[in-house]
Amino acid sequence: MRKPAKSSRNSPIQQRSKKTVDDLVKATARVIAEHGYEGATTNRIAERAGVGIATLYRYFEDKDELVEAVFRRLVIDIEKEASRVTVDSLNDTLEGALRTVLVAAVEGVERHGPILRAYSDRLARPTGSEPRLSPMETRMFEVGRIAIIHGLGLSPTDTQTDAIAFLGSTTMMSLASQIALKRPPAIERDVLVDHAVCMLATWLATYQQ
């Protein structure tokens, strides 16, 4: 069973404590990017942050709590980007809106791929908890739902809207991950984006009212 989420042991009230916590969180992100989740040991993180291991454990109980702190910051960045994308896509055509959202998703995965993989690894370990959407997937669902309502003229209270938004947003996130992380070197990113947008637009156009 998953252990309940823990808060940092010491609240970083003083400026020096805040800086130490900030340094540890940033160091965690860098170490994960270089060594992956399994290779991101607390010793490596402490060394990268320039603090002793005892200092790390003064503020964080374990590596998982550090990863959680990194991911919370990532979610804030995702929220800001998703809000911008939502506004940019509202007055666009269906195909244009899909391109805006997909490109933003691809760029987000490219920037934060190591952290997203680390968080997925953490969630994938047996815990007995029910499956759930990650914060990024949840935000993509919300953005997709808004774009679909405006782009297709569907009713926001129709259950079909949620079904289409769920399938569309999860498909888009899967495509974004594949394009960002597994794109064959011989194929340009924009080419894959063009085909993905065409595929999604063709499917969604069948629901346009």
C-alpha positions, 0 to 999 in steps of 0.5 A, spaced: 500 500 500 502 506 498 505 510 504 501 517 505 504 523 502 509 526 507 511 534 507 518 536 508 520 535 515 522 542 516 518 548 514 523 552 510 522 559 514 528 562 514 531 565 507 537 560 508 533 554 509 529 556 503 535 556 499 537 549 501 531 546 499 531 550 492 538 547 491 536 540 493 530 540 488 534 543 482 539 538 484 534 532 484 532 535 477 539 535 474 541 528 477 535 525 474 536 528 467 543 525 467 542 518 471 535 517 471 530 515 476 534 509 479 541 512 478 538 519 482 541 517 489 540 521 495 548 521 495 548 524 488 543 529 489 546 532 496 553 532 492 550 536 486 546 541 491 553 542 495 550 539 502 551 534 506 547 527 506 544 529 513 542 536 511 538 533 505 535 528 510 533 534 514 528 537 509 526 531 505 525 524 508 527 520 502 528 520 494 521 520 493 519 526 496 524 530 492 521 527 486 514 529 488 517 536 490 520 537 483 514 534 480 510 539 483 514 545 480 513 542 473 506 542 474 506 549 476 510 550 469 505 546 465 499 550 468 502 556 466 503 553 459 496 550 458 493 556 460 497 560 454 495 554 449 488 554 451 487 562 450 491 561 443 487 556 441 480 558 442 479 563 436 483 558 431 480 553 426 480 546 429 486 544 425 490 550 428 488 549 435 490 541 434 497 544 432 498 549 437 496 544 443 500 538 440 506 542 439 506 545 446 505 538 448 511 535 444 515 541 447 513 540 454 515 532 454 522 534 450 523 539 456 521 535 462 522 528 459 526 525 464 522 528 470 516 525 467 519 518 466 521 518 473 515 520 476 511 515 472 516 510 474 515 512 481 507 511 480 508 505 476 511 501 482 506 496 486 502 500 491 495 497 491 492 504 489 487 505 483 490 508 477 489 515 476 491 521 471 497 524 472 497 532 473 499 533 466 494 528 463 489 531 467 490 538 464 491 536 457 484 533 458 481 540 460 485 543 455 482 538 450 475 539 452 475 546 452 478 546 445 473 541 442 467 545 445 469 551 441 472 548 435 466 543 434 460 546 437 459 541 442 454 542 448 459 542 454 453 538 458 453 532 453 457 526 456 459 525 448 464 531 449 467 528 455 468 521 451 471 525 445 475 529 450 478 524 453 480 520 447 483 526 444 487 528 449 490 521 451 491 520 444 495 527 443 499 526 449 501 519 447 503 522 440 507 527 443 511 523 447 512 518 441 514 524 437 518 527 443 522 521 445 522 516 440 522 520 433 526 516 428 532 521 427 531 521 419 524 523 420 523 531 422 519 533 428 514 537 424 513 532 419 510 527 424 506 533 427 503 535 420 501 527 420 498 527 427 494 533 426 491 531 420 489 524 423 486 528 429 483 533 425 480 528 420 477 524 426 474 530 430 471 533 424 466 527 424 463 530 430 463 537 428 456 540 428 
